[in-house]
Amino acid sequence: MSKTKISTLNLRIDPAIKEAVREAAAIEHRSVANMVEVLIRRHCDQQGIPIPEQSDLFPRIEHG
């Protein structure tokens, strides 16, 4: 089983924007964290900013 590396992002945001993200997440049956990730991925895709796969950033080390 592969382990997924997670990074924490703390930010301050306007309460109205936070509520809008909560509503958008609920509509898509997502968590707020997942909705934020989806929005960031969509934006990066639209701007042509590549997001590498975790396996490219953190290759598995074979033990043997």
C-alpha positions in Angstrom: 0.0 0.0 0.0 1.4 3.4 -0.9 1.4 6.2 1.5 0.1 9.6 0.4 2.1 12.6 1.6 -0.1 15.4 2.8 0.9 19.0 3.3 -1.0 21.5 5.5 -2.0 24.9 4.3 -3.2 27.4 6.8 -4.7 30.6 5.4 -6.9 33.5 6.4 -9.9 34.1 4.1 -12.9 36.4 4.0 -15.8 34.8 5.8 -18.1 35.3 2.8 -15.6 33.4 0.5 -15.3 30.6 3.1 -19.1 30.2 3.2 -19.2 30.1 -0.6 -16.5 27.4 -0.7 -18.5 25.5 1.9 -21.6 25.8 -0.2 -19.8 24.7 -3.4 -18.3 21.8 -1.5 -21.7 20.6 -0.2 -23.2 20.8 -3.7 -20.4 18.6 -5.1 -20.5 16.3 -2.0 -16.9 17.2 -1.2 -15.0 18.3 1.9 -14.0 21.9 2.1 -10.3 20.8 1.8 -11.0 18.7 -1.3 -13.0 21.6 -2.8 -10.1 24.0 -2.3 -7.8 21.4 -3.9 -10.1 21.0 -6.9 -10.4 24.7 -7.4 -6.6 25.1 -7.2 -6.1 22.3 -9.7 -8.7 23.8 -12.1 -7.0 27.2 -11.9 -3.5 25.8 -12.5 -4.8 23.7 -15.5 -6.4 26.9 -17.0 -3.2 28.8 -16.5 -1.0 26.0 -17.9 0.7 25.4 -14.6 1.7 21.7 -14.3 1.2 19.9 -11.0 3.5 16.9 -10.9 2.2 13.5 -9.5 3.3 12.7 -6.0 5.1 9.7 -7.3 7.4 12.1 -9.3 8.1 14.2 -6.2 8.4 11.3 -3.7 9.6 8.2 -5.4 9.2 4.9 -3.5 12.3 3.5 -2.0 12.7 -0.2 -2.5 13.9 -2.1 0.5 15.5 -5.4 -0.1 
